[in-house]
Amino acid sequence: MSYRYRCGTCRTTSEPVTTRRAARAEQDWHRAREHAGLIPDGESIEPDDEHALGTGGLLLAVLIGCLIVDALARITH
Ligand SMILES: [Zn+2]
């Protein structure tokens, strides 16, 4: 699992980091550097689960592929 810090005001997202703590550090750094230490609107720390979604989507595609092959096999017999 990894996390990203996102700033809605700047419409930017940090590189993915491995821990929520590291994402908080990105948050503190971004606030200090870009917002003079103030808290911008629309900021969040989000789990970066693109990879997990990719794996789930691939499994789903394989499952659907098997079902289609099975259905075709039934039609031809
Ligand atoms: Zn910002």
PDB file of the backbone (N, CA, C, O) and the ligand in Angstrom, with CONECT records:
HET     ZN  A 101       1
ATOM      1  N   MET A   1       0.850  -1.197   0.000  1.00  0.00           N
ATOM      2  CA  MET A   1       0.000   0.000   0.000  1.00  0.00           C
ATOM      3  C   MET A   1       0.876   1.234   0.000  1.00  0.00           C
ATOM      4  O   MET A   1       1.899   1.291   0.682  1.00  0.00           O
ATOM      5  N   SER A   2       0.457   2.225  -0.778  1.00  0.00           N
ATOM      6  CA  SER A   2       1.163   3.508  -0.737  1.00  0.00           C
ATOM      7  C   SER A   2       0.143   4.634  -0.680  1.00  0.00           C
ATOM      8  O   SER A   2      -1.049   4.430  -0.908  1.00  0.00           O
ATOM      9  N   TYR A   3       0.632   5.807  -0.377  1.00  0.00           N
ATOM     10  CA  TYR A   3      -0.242   6.964  -0.178  1.00  0.00           C
ATOM     11  C   TYR A   3       0.257   8.130  -1.002  1.00  0.00           C
ATOM     12  O   TYR A   3       1.443   8.237  -1.316  1.00  0.00           O
ATOM     13  N   ARG A   4      -0.677   9.000  -1.344  1.00  0.00           N
ATOM     14  CA  ARG A   4      -0.329  10.237  -2.037  1.00  0.00           C
ATOM     15  C   ARG A   4      -0.966  11.402  -1.290  1.00  0.00           C
ATOM     16  O   ARG A   4      -2.094  11.317  -0.805  1.00  0.00           O
ATOM     17  N   TYR A   5      -0.219  12.476  -1.214  1.00  0.00           N
ATOM     18  CA  TYR A   5      -0.790  13.720  -0.698  1.00  0.00           C
ATOM     19  C   TYR A   5      -1.278  14.523  -1.882  1.00  0.00           C
ATOM     20  O   TYR A   5      -0.546  14.721  -2.853  1.00  0.00           O
ATOM     21  N   ARG A   6      -2.523  14.990  -1.805  1.00  0.00           N
ATOM     22  CA  ARG A   6      -3.074  15.800  -2.883  1.00  0.00           C
ATOM     23  C   ARG A   6      -3.491  17.162  -2.356  1.00  0.00           C
ATOM     24  O   ARG A   6      -4.126  17.263  -1.306  1.00  0.00           O
ATOM     25  N   CYS A   7      -3.129  18.221  -3.098  1.00  0.00           N
ATOM     26  CA  CYS A   7      -3.546  19.575  -2.763  1.00  0.00           C
ATOM     27  C   CYS A   7      -4.541  20.049  -3.821  1.00  0.00           C
ATOM     28  O   CYS A   7      -4.183  20.251  -4.981  1.00  0.00           O
ATOM     29  N   GLY A   8      -5.804  20.223  -3.399  1.00  0.00           N
ATOM     30  CA  GLY A   8      -6.848  20.646  -4.331  1.00  0.00           C
ATOM     31  C   GLY A   8      -6.657  22.076  -4.802  1.00  0.00           C
ATOM     32  O   GLY A   8      -7.066  22.427  -5.908  1.00  0.00           O
ATOM     33  N   THR A   9      -6.039  22.904  -3.969  1.00  0.00           N
ATOM     34  CA  THR A   9      -5.817  24.302  -4.341  1.00  0.00           C
ATOM     35  C   THR A   9      -4.820  24.411  -5.492  1.00  0.00           C
ATOM     36  O   THR A   9      -5.036  25.169  -6.437  1.00  0.00           O
ATOM     37  N   CYS A  10      -3.735  23.657  -5.408  1.00  0.00           N
ATOM     38  CA  CYS A  10      -2.705  23.684  -6.454  1.00  0.00           C
ATOM     39  C   CYS A  10      -2.984  22.675  -7.557  1.00  0.00           C
ATOM     40  O   CYS A  10      -2.334  22.690  -8.602  1.00  0.00           O
ATOM     41  N   ARG A  11      -3.951  21.801  -7.320  1.00  0.00           N
ATOM     42  CA  ARG A  11      -4.230  20.700  -8.251  1.00  0.00           C
ATOM     43  C   ARG A  11      -2.982  19.892  -8.522  1.00  0.00           C
ATOM     44  O   ARG A  11      -2.644  19.596  -9.668  1.00  0.00           O
ATOM     45  N   THR A  12      -2.306  19.543  -7.449  1.00  0.00           N
ATOM     46  CA  THR A  12      -1.105  18.723  -7.574  1.00  0.00           C
ATOM     47  C   THR A  12      -1.228  17.513  -6.658  1.00  0.00           C
ATOM     48  O   THR A  12      -1.974  17.527  -5.679  1.00  0.00           O
ATOM     49  N   THR A  13      -0.490  16.480  -6.993  1.00  0.00           N
ATOM     50  CA  THR A  13      -0.448  15.267  -6.190  1.00  0.00           C
ATOM     51  C   THR A  13       0.997  14.866  -6.024  1.00  0.00           C
ATOM     52  O   THR A  13       1.776  14.909  -6.976  1.00  0.00           O
ATOM     53  N   SER A  14       1.359  14.471  -4.803  1.00  0.00           N
ATOM     54  CA  SER A  14       2.748  14.077  -4.547  1.00  0.00           C
ATOM     55  C   SER A  14       3.041  12.736  -5.216  1.00  0.00           C
ATOM     56  O   SER A  14       2.135  12.016  -5.636  1.00  0.00           O
ATOM     57  N   GLU A  15       4.315  12.429  -5.300  1.00  0.00           N
ATOM     58  CA  GLU A  15       4.714  11.080  -5.675  1.00  0.00           C
ATOM     59  C   GLU A  15       4.189  10.123  -4.610  1.00  0.00           C
ATOM     60  O   GLU A  15       4.074  10.512  -3.448  1.00  0.00           O
ATOM     61  N   PRO A  16       3.871   8.894  -4.970  1.00  0.00           N
ATOM     62  CA  PRO A  16       3.418   7.947  -3.949  1.00  0.00           C
ATOM     63  C   PRO A  16       4.525   7.654  -2.930  1.00  0.00           C
ATOM     64  O   PRO A  16       5.689   7.483  -3.290  1.00  0.00           O
ATOM     65  N   VAL A  17       4.138   7.600  -1.664  1.00  0.00           N
ATOM     66  CA  VAL A  17       5.074   7.254  -0.584  1.00  0.00           C
ATOM     67  C   VAL A  17       4.515   6.038   0.142  1.00  0.00           C
ATOM     68  O   VAL A  17       3.328   5.731   0.034  1.00  0.00           O
ATOM     69  N   THR A  18       5.366   5.356   0.874  1.00  0.00           N
ATOM     70  CA  THR A  18       4.979   4.035   1.374  1.00  0.00           C
ATOM     71  C   THR A  18       4.152   4.078   2.653  1.00  0.00           C
ATOM     72  O   THR A  18       3.450   3.116   2.963  1.00  0.00           O
ATOM     73  N   THR A  19       4.221   5.170   3.396  1.00  0.00           N
ATOM     74  CA  THR A  19       3.475   5.216   4.659  1.00  0.00           C
ATOM     75  C   THR A  19       2.648   6.491   4.747  1.00  0.00           C
ATOM     76  O   THR A  19       2.940   7.495   4.098  1.00  0.00           O
ATOM     77  N   ARG A  20       1.599   6.418   5.577  1.00  0.00           N
ATOM     78  CA  ARG A  20       0.770   7.579   5.811  1.00  0.00           C
ATOM     79  C   ARG A  20       1.593   8.688   6.474  1.00  0.00           C
ATOM     80  O   ARG A  20       1.378   9.875   6.228  1.00  0.00           O
ATOM     81  N   ARG A  21       2.533   8.273   7.313  1.00  0.00           N
ATOM     82  CA  ARG A  21       3.408   9.246   7.977  1.00  0.00           C
ATOM     83  C   ARG A  21       4.224  10.029   6.947  1.00  0.00           C
ATOM     84  O   ARG A  21       4.377  11.245   7.062  1.00  0.00           O
ATOM     85  N   ALA A  22       4.733   9.342   5.966  1.00  0.00           N
ATOM     86  CA  ALA A  22       5.517  10.006   4.909  1.00  0.00           C
ATOM     87  C   ALA A  22       4.630  10.950   4.108  1.00  0.00           C
ATOM     88  O   ALA A  22       5.072  12.019   3.686  1.00  0.00           O
ATOM     89  N   ALA A  23       3.374  10.549   3.899  1.00  0.00           N
ATOM     90  CA  ALA A  23       2.440  11.428   3.189  1.00  0.00           C
ATOM     91  C   ALA A  23       2.172  12.688   4.016  1.00  0.00           C
ATOM     92  O   ALA A  23       2.024  13.780   3.466  1.00  0.00           O
ATOM     93  N   ARG A  24       2.112  12.528   5.338  1.00  0.00           N
ATOM     94  CA  ARG A  24       1.933  13.698   6.214  1.00  0.00           C
ATOM     95  C   ARG A  24       3.136  14.629   6.109  1.00  0.00           C
ATOM     96  O   ARG A  24       2.993  15.851   6.141  1.00  0.00           O
ATOM     97  N   ALA A  25       4.319  14.040   5.984  1.00  0.00           N
ATOM     98  CA  ALA A  25       5.536  14.848   5.825  1.00  0.00           C
ATOM     99  C   ALA A  25       5.463  15.645   4.515  1.00  0.00           C
ATOM    100  O   ALA A  25       5.836  16.818   4.470  1.00  0.00           O
ATOM    101  N   GLU A  26       4.977  14.990   3.452  1.00  0.00           N
ATOM    102  CA  GLU A  26       4.765  15.688   2.175  1.00  0.00           C
ATOM    103  C   GLU A  26       3.792  16.845   2.365  1.00  0.00           C
ATOM    104  O   GLU A  26       3.980  17.936   1.828  1.00  0.00           O
ATOM    105  N   GLN A  27       2.749  16.576   3.145  1.00  0.00           N
ATOM    106  CA  GLN A  27       1.728  17.589   3.429  1.00  0.00           C
ATOM    107  C   GLN A  27       2.347  18.797   4.135  1.00  0.00           C
ATOM    108  O   GLN A  27       2.126  19.940   3.734  1.00  0.00           O
ATOM    109  N   ASP A  28       3.123  18.533   5.188  1.00  0.00           N
ATOM    110  CA  ASP A  28       3.763  19.617   5.946  1.00  0.00           C
ATOM    111  C   ASP A  28       4.694  20.425   5.048  1.00  0.00           C
ATOM    112  O   ASP A  28       4.710  21.655   5.095  1.00  0.00           O
ATOM    113  N   TRP A  29       5.475  19.708   4.222  1.00  0.00           N
ATOM    114  CA  TRP A  29       6.440  20.341   3.326  1.00  0.00           C
ATOM    115  C   TRP A  29       5.712  21.209   2.300  1.00  0.00           C
ATOM    116  O   TRP A  29       6.124  22.332   2.012  1.00  0.00           O
ATOM    117  N   HIS A  30       4.629  20.669   1.760  1.00  0.00           N
ATOM    118  CA  HIS A  30       3.873  21.408   0.750  1.00  0.00           C
ATOM    119  C   HIS A  30       3.241  22.666   1.352  1.00  0.00           C
ATOM    120  O   HIS A  30       3.285  23.743   0.758  1.00  0.00           O
ATOM    121  N   ARG A  31       2.653  22.511   2.541  1.00  0.00           N
ATOM    122  CA  ARG A  31       2.054  23.674   3.216  1.00  0.00           C
ATOM    123  C   ARG A  31       3.091  24.759   3.438  1.00  0.00           C
ATOM    124  O   ARG A  31       2.833  25.934   3.181  1.00  0.00           O
ATOM    125  N   ALA A  32       4.269  24.365   3.918  1.00  0.00           N
ATOM    126  CA  ALA A  32       5.316  25.336   4.237  1.00  0.00           C
ATOM    127  C   ALA A  32       5.828  26.020   2.968  1.00  0.00           C
ATOM    128  O   ALA A  32       6.038  27.232   2.943  1.00  0.00           O
ATOM    129  N   ARG A  33       6.025  25.222   1.918  1.00  0.00           N
ATOM    130  CA  ARG A  33       6.680  25.735   0.710  1.00  0.00           C
ATOM    131  C   ARG A  33       5.722  26.538  -0.156  1.00  0.00           C
ATOM    132  O   ARG A  33       6.082  27.604  -0.656  1.00  0.00           O
ATOM    133  N   GLU A  34       4.496  26.032  -0.339  1.00  0.00           N
ATOM    134  CA  GLU A  34       3.572  26.630  -1.297  1.00  0.00           C
ATOM    135  C   GLU A  34       2.538  27.547  -0.654  1.00  0.00           C
ATOM    136  O   GLU A  34       1.988  28.427  -1.316  1.00  0.00           O
ATOM    137  N   HIS A  35       2.276  27.347   0.618  1.00  0.00           N
ATOM    138  CA  HIS A  35       1.189  28.113   1.238  1.00  0.00           C
ATOM    139  C   HIS A  35       1.636  28.846   2.500  1.00  0.00           C
ATOM    140  O   HIS A  35       0.812  29.206   3.342  1.00  0.00           O
ATOM    141  N   ALA A  36       2.933  29.064   2.625  1.00  0.00           N
ATOM    142  CA  ALA A  36       3.484  29.823   3.751  1.00  0.00           C
ATOM    143  C   ALA A  36       3.019  29.259   5.087  1.00  0.00           C
ATOM    144  O   ALA A  36       2.816  30.000   6.049  1.00  0.00           O
ATOM    145  N   GLY A  37       2.850  27.927   5.139  1.00  0.00           N
ATOM    146  CA  GLY A  37       2.479  27.283   6.390  1.00  0.00           C
ATOM    147  C   GLY A  37       0.985  27.245   6.653  1.00  0.00           C
ATOM    148  O   GLY A  37       0.545  26.679   7.653  1.00  0.00           O
ATOM    149  N   LEU A  38       0.192  27.851   5.754  1.00  0.00           N
ATOM    150  CA  LEU A  38      -1.268  27.828   5.916  1.00  0.00           C
ATOM    151  C   LEU A  38      -1.822  26.513   5.358  1.00  0.00           C
ATOM    152  O   LEU A  38      -1.133  25.765   4.664  1.00  0.00           O
ATOM    153  N   ILE A  39      -3.083  26.262   5.686  1.00  0.00           N
ATOM    154  CA  ILE A  39      -3.714  25.017   5.268  1.00  0.00           C
ATOM    155  C   ILE A  39      -4.541  25.268   4.015  1.00  0.00           C
ATOM    156  O   ILE A  39      -5.532  25.996   4.073  1.00  0.00           O
ATOM    157  N   PRO A  40      -4.162  24.687   2.897  1.00  0.00           N
ATOM    158  CA  PRO A  40      -4.914  24.913   1.650  1.00  0.00           C
ATOM    159  C   PRO A  40      -6.240  24.148   1.643  1.00  0.00           C
ATOM    160  O   PRO A  40      -6.390  23.145   2.341  1.00  0.00           O
ATOM    161  N   ASP A  41      -7.190  24.627   0.856  1.00  0.00           N
ATOM    162  CA  ASP A  41      -8.462  23.928   0.690  1.00  0.00           C
ATOM    163  C   ASP A  41      -8.265  22.663  -0.148  1.00  0.00           C
ATOM    164  O   ASP A  41      -7.401  22.594  -1.023  1.00  0.00           O
ATOM    165  N   GLY A  42      -9.072  21.701   0.145  1.00  0.00           N
ATOM    166  CA  GLY A  42      -9.161  20.532  -0.727  1.00  0.00           C
ATOM    167  C   GLY A  42      -7.961  19.615  -0.668  1.00  0.00           C
ATOM    168  O   GLY A  42      -7.678  18.915  -1.640  1.00  0.00           O
ATOM    169  N   GLU A  43      -7.242  19.598   0.452  1.00  0.00           N
ATOM    170  CA  GLU A  43      -6.109  18.682   0.526  1.00  0.00           C
ATOM    171  C   GLU A  43      -6.561  17.357   1.120  1.00  0.00           C
ATOM    172  O   GLU A  43      -7.498  17.295   1.916  1.00  0.00           O
ATOM    173  N   SER A  44      -5.876  16.312   0.715  1.00  0.00           N
ATOM    174  CA  SER A  44      -6.223  14.991   1.230  1.00  0.00           C
ATOM    175  C   SER A  44      -5.027  14.062   1.110  1.00  0.00           C
ATOM    176  O   SER A  44      -4.109  14.283   0.321  1.00  0.00           O
ATOM    177  N   ILE A  45      -5.073  13.027   1.913  1.00  0.00           N
ATOM    178  CA  ILE A  45      -4.096  11.945   1.793  1.00  0.00           C
ATOM    179  C   ILE A  45      -4.882  10.715   1.379  1.00  0.00           C
ATOM    180  O   ILE A  45      -5.764  10.245   2.098  1.00  0.00           O
ATOM    181  N   GLU A  46      -4.544  10.205   0.205  1.00  0.00           N
ATOM    182  CA  GLU A  46      -5.336   9.111  -0.362  1.00  0.00           C
ATOM    183  C   GLU A  46      -4.481   7.869  -0.540  1.00  0.00           C
ATOM    184  O   GLU A  46      -3.309   7.960  -0.904  1.00  0.00           O
ATOM    185  N   PRO A  47      -5.065   6.721  -0.286  1.00  0.00           N
ATOM    186  CA  PRO A  47      -4.351   5.492  -0.637  1.00  0.00           C
ATOM    187  C   PRO A  47      -4.171   5.442  -2.141  1.00  0.00           C
ATOM    188  O   PRO A  47      -5.099   5.734  -2.896  1.00  0.00           O
ATOM    189  N   ASP A  48      -2.989   5.075  -2.570  1.00  0.00           N
ATOM    190  CA  ASP A  48      -2.699   4.988  -3.993  1.00  0.00           C
ATOM    191  C   ASP A  48      -2.935   3.538  -4.408  1.00  0.00           C
ATOM    192  O   ASP A  48      -2.021   2.715  -4.363  1.00  0.00           O
ATOM    193  N   ASP A  49      -4.179   3.230  -4.816  1.00  0.00           N
ATOM    194  CA  ASP A  49      -4.534   1.832  -5.072  1.00  0.00           C
ATOM    195  C   ASP A  49      -4.713   1.555  -6.560  1.00  0.00           C
ATOM    196  O   ASP A  49      -5.432   0.632  -6.941  1.00  0.00           O
ATOM    197  N   GLU A  50      -4.059   2.355  -7.401  1.00  0.00           N
ATOM    198  CA  GLU A  50      -4.138   2.101  -8.836  1.00  0.00           C
ATOM    199  C   GLU A  50      -3.675   0.696  -9.167  1.00  0.00           C
ATOM    200  O   GLU A  50      -4.268   0.005  -9.996  1.00  0.00           O
ATOM    201  N   HIS A  51      -2.609   0.291  -8.507  1.00  0.00           N
ATOM    202  CA  HIS A  51      -2.048  -1.023  -8.793  1.00  0.00           C
ATOM    203  C   HIS A  51      -3.032  -2.126  -8.391  1.00  0.00           C
ATOM    204  O   HIS A  51      -3.220  -3.098  -9.122  1.00  0.00           O
ATOM    205  N   ALA A  52      -3.663  -1.962  -7.209  1.00  0.00           N
ATOM    206  CA  ALA A  52      -4.628  -2.956  -6.736  1.00  0.00           C
ATOM    207  C   ALA A  52      -5.804  -3.049  -7.698  1.00  0.00           C
ATOM    208  O   ALA A  52      -6.270  -4.143  -8.016  1.00  0.00           O
ATOM    209  N   LEU A  53      -6.285  -1.894  -8.162  1.00  0.00           N
ATOM    210  CA  LEU A  53      -7.381  -1.879  -9.125  1.00  0.00           C
ATOM    211  C   LEU A  53      -6.963  -2.581 -10.412  1.00  0.00           C
ATOM    212  O   LEU A  53      -7.743  -3.330 -11.000  1.00  0.00           O
ATOM    213  N   GLY A  54      -5.726  -2.334 -10.847  1.00  0.00           N
ATOM    214  CA  GLY A  54      -5.227  -2.965 -12.058  1.00  0.00           C
ATOM    215  C   GLY A  54      -5.238  -4.477 -11.946  1.00  0.00           C
ATOM    216  O   GLY A  54      -5.639  -5.173 -12.878  1.00  0.00           O
ATOM    217  N   THR A  55      -4.796  -4.985 -10.800  1.00  0.00           N
ATOM    218  CA  THR A  55      -4.762  -6.427 -10.590  1.00  0.00           C
ATOM    219  C   THR A  55      -6.178  -6.992 -10.569  1.00  0.00           C
ATOM    220  O   THR A  55      -6.447  -8.022 -11.187  1.00  0.00           O
ATOM    221  N   GLY A  56      -7.092  -6.313  -9.851  1.00  0.00           N
ATOM    222  CA  GLY A  56      -8.477  -6.774  -9.781  1.00  0.00           C
ATOM    223  C   GLY A  56      -9.125  -6.765 -11.154  1.00  0.00           C
ATOM    224  O   GLY A  56      -9.848  -7.695 -11.511  1.00  0.00           O
ATOM    225  N   GLY A  57      -8.867  -5.715 -11.925  1.00  0.00           N
ATOM    226  CA  GLY A  57      -9.430  -5.611 -13.264  1.00  0.00           C
ATOM    227  C   GLY A  57      -8.934  -6.718 -14.168  1.00  0.00           C
ATOM    228  O   GLY A  57      -9.689  -7.267 -14.970  1.00  0.00           O
ATOM    229  N   LEU A  58      -7.655  -7.043 -14.033  1.00  0.00           N
ATOM    230  CA  LEU A  58      -7.072  -8.116 -14.844  1.00  0.00           C
ATOM    231  C   LEU A  58      -7.730  -9.453 -14.506  1.00  0.00           C
ATOM    232  O   LEU A  58      -8.082 -10.220 -15.402  1.00  0.00           O
ATOM    233  N   LEU A  59      -7.895  -9.730 -13.207  1.00  0.00           N
ATOM    234  CA  LEU A  59      -8.546 -10.975 -12.782  1.00  0.00           C
ATOM    235  C   LEU A  59      -9.964 -11.053 -13.322  1.00  0.00           C
ATOM    236  O   LEU A  59     -10.406 -12.107 -13.779  1.00  0.00           O
ATOM    237  N   LEU A  60     -10.675  -9.931 -13.266  1.00  0.00           N
ATOM    238  CA  LEU A  60     -12.051  -9.885 -13.767  1.00  0.00           C
ATOM    239  C   LEU A  60     -12.074 -10.172 -15.269  1.00  0.00           C
ATOM    240  O   LEU A  60     -12.930 -10.911 -15.756  1.00  0.00           O
ATOM    241  N   ALA A  61     -11.124  -9.580 -15.996  1.00  0.00           N
ATOM    242  CA  ALA A  61     -11.050  -9.790 -17.443  1.00  0.00           C
ATOM    243  C   ALA A  61     -10.792 -11.264 -17.758  1.00  0.00           C
ATOM    244  O   ALA A  61     -11.391 -11.821 -18.678  1.00  0.00           O
ATOM    245  N   VAL A  62      -9.904 -11.889 -16.995  1.00  0.00           N
ATOM    246  CA  VAL A  62      -9.598 -13.313 -17.196  1.00  0.00           C
ATOM    247  C   VAL A  62     -10.839 -14.148 -16.916  1.00  0.00           C
ATOM    248  O   VAL A  62     -11.148 -15.074 -17.666  1.00  0.00           O
ATOM    249  N   LEU A  63     -11.555 -13.825 -15.834  1.00  0.00           N
ATOM    250  CA  LEU A  63     -12.764 -14.565 -15.456  1.00  0.00           C
ATOM    251  C   LEU A  63     -13.813 -14.461 -16.567  1.00  0.00           C
ATOM    252  O   LEU A  63     -14.413 -15.464 -16.954  1.00  0.00           O
ATOM    253  N   ILE A  64     -14.032 -13.242 -17.080  1.00  0.00           N
ATOM    254  CA  ILE A  64     -15.016 -13.033 -18.150  1.00  0.00           C
ATOM    255  C   ILE A  64     -14.581 -13.783 -19.402  1.00  0.00           C
ATOM    256  O   ILE A  64     -15.407 -14.376 -20.095  1.00  0.00           O
ATOM    257  N   GLY A  65     -13.274 -13.756 -19.690  1.00  0.00           N
ATOM    258  CA  GLY A  65     -12.745 -14.488 -20.837  1.00  0.00           C
ATOM    259  C   GLY A  65     -13.046 -15.970 -20.730  1.00  0.00           C
ATOM    260  O   GLY A  65     -13.437 -16.598 -21.714  1.00  0.00           O
ATOM    261  N   CYS A  66     -12.865 -16.538 -19.535  1.00  0.00           N
ATOM    262  CA  CYS A  66     -13.148 -17.963 -19.313  1.00  0.00           C
ATOM    263  C   CYS A  66     -14.632 -18.242 -19.526  1.00  0.00           C
ATOM    264  O   CYS A  66     -14.993 -19.251 -20.132  1.00  0.00           O
ATOM    265  N   LEU A  67     -15.483 -17.366 -19.038  1.00  0.00           N
ATOM    266  CA  LEU A  67     -16.927 -17.558 -19.190  1.00  0.00           C
ATOM    267  C   LEU A  67     -17.325 -17.529 -20.662  1.00  0.00           C
ATOM    268  O   LEU A  67     -18.169 -18.311 -21.098  1.00  0.00           O
ATOM    269  N   ILE A  68     -16.716 -16.628 -21.423  1.00  0.00           N
ATOM    270  CA  ILE A  68     -17.037 -16.524 -22.854  1.00  0.00           C
ATOM    271  C   ILE A  68     -16.595 -17.794 -23.583  1.00  0.00           C
ATOM    272  O   ILE A  68     -17.336 -18.341 -24.400  1.00  0.00           O
ATOM    273  N   VAL A  69     -15.382 -18.254 -23.280  1.00  0.00           N
ATOM    274  CA  VAL A  69     -14.862 -19.482 -23.903  1.00  0.00           C
ATOM    275  C   VAL A  69     -15.774 -20.654 -23.564  1.00  0.00           C
ATOM    276  O   VAL A  69     -16.084 -21.480 -24.422  1.00  0.00           O
ATOM    277  N   ASP A  70     -16.203 -20.718 -22.289  1.00  0.00           N
ATOM    278  CA  ASP A  70     -17.083 -21.791 -21.841  1.00  0.00           C
ATOM    279  C   ASP A  70     -18.417 -21.739 -22.591  1.00  0.00           C
ATOM    280  O   ASP A  70     -18.936 -22.766 -23.029  1.00  0.00           O
ATOM    281  N   ALA A  71     -18.961 -20.525 -22.730  1.00  0.00           N
ATOM    282  CA  ALA A  71     -20.243 -20.348 -23.416  1.00  0.00           C
ATOM    283  C   ALA A  71     -20.125 -20.752 -24.881  1.00  0.00           C
ATOM    284  O   ALA A  71     -21.016 -21.407 -25.422  1.00  0.00           O
ATOM    285  N   LEU A  72     -19.018 -20.358 -25.525  1.00  0.00           N
ATOM    286  CA  LEU A  72     -18.805 -20.717 -26.932  1.00  0.00           C
ATOM    287  C   LEU A  72     -18.692 -22.237 -27.079  1.00  0.00           C
ATOM    288  O   LEU A  72     -19.211 -22.821 -28.030  1.00  0.00           O
ATOM    289  N   ALA A  73     -17.998 -22.873 -26.109  1.00  0.00           N
ATOM    290  CA  ALA A  73     -17.827 -24.332 -26.154  1.00  0.00           C
ATOM    291  C   ALA A  73     -19.184 -25.021 -26.071  1.00  0.00           C
ATOM    292  O   ALA A  73     -19.415 -26.026 -26.744  1.00  0.00           O
ATOM    293  N   ARG A  74     -20.075 -24.487 -25.250  1.00  0.00           N
ATOM    294  CA  ARG A  74     -21.420 -25.076 -25.106  1.00  0.00           C
ATOM    295  C   ARG A  74     -22.215 -24.908 -26.394  1.00  0.00           C
ATOM    296  O   ARG A  74     -22.966 -25.803 -26.781  1.00  0.00           O
ATOM    297  N   ILE A  75     -22.052 -23.750 -27.068  1.00  0.00           N
ATOM    298  CA  ILE A  75     -22.815 -23.486 -28.294  1.00  0.00           C
ATOM    299  C   ILE A  75     -22.377 -24.435 -29.402  1.00  0.00           C
ATOM    300  O   ILE A  75     -23.205 -24.958 -30.148  1.00  0.00           O
ATOM    301  N   THR A  76     -21.067 -24.652 -29.502  1.00  0.00           N
ATOM    302  CA  THR A  76     -20.550 -25.450 -30.628  1.00  0.00           C
ATOM    303  C   THR A  76     -20.809 -26.939 -30.457  1.00  0.00           C
ATOM    304  O   THR A  76     -20.754 -27.689 -31.432  1.00  0.00           O
ATOM    305  N   HIS A  77     -21.098 -27.391 -29.204  1.00  0.00           N
ATOM    306  CA  HIS A  77     -21.352 -28.825 -28.992  1.00  0.00           C
ATOM    307  C   HIS A  77     -22.835 -29.132 -29.051  1.00  0.00           C
ATOM    308  O   HIS A  77     -23.234 -30.286 -28.895  1.00  0.00           O
TER     309      HIS A  77
HETATM  310 ZN    ZN A 101      -1.002  23.561  -2.497  1.00  0.00          ZN2+
END
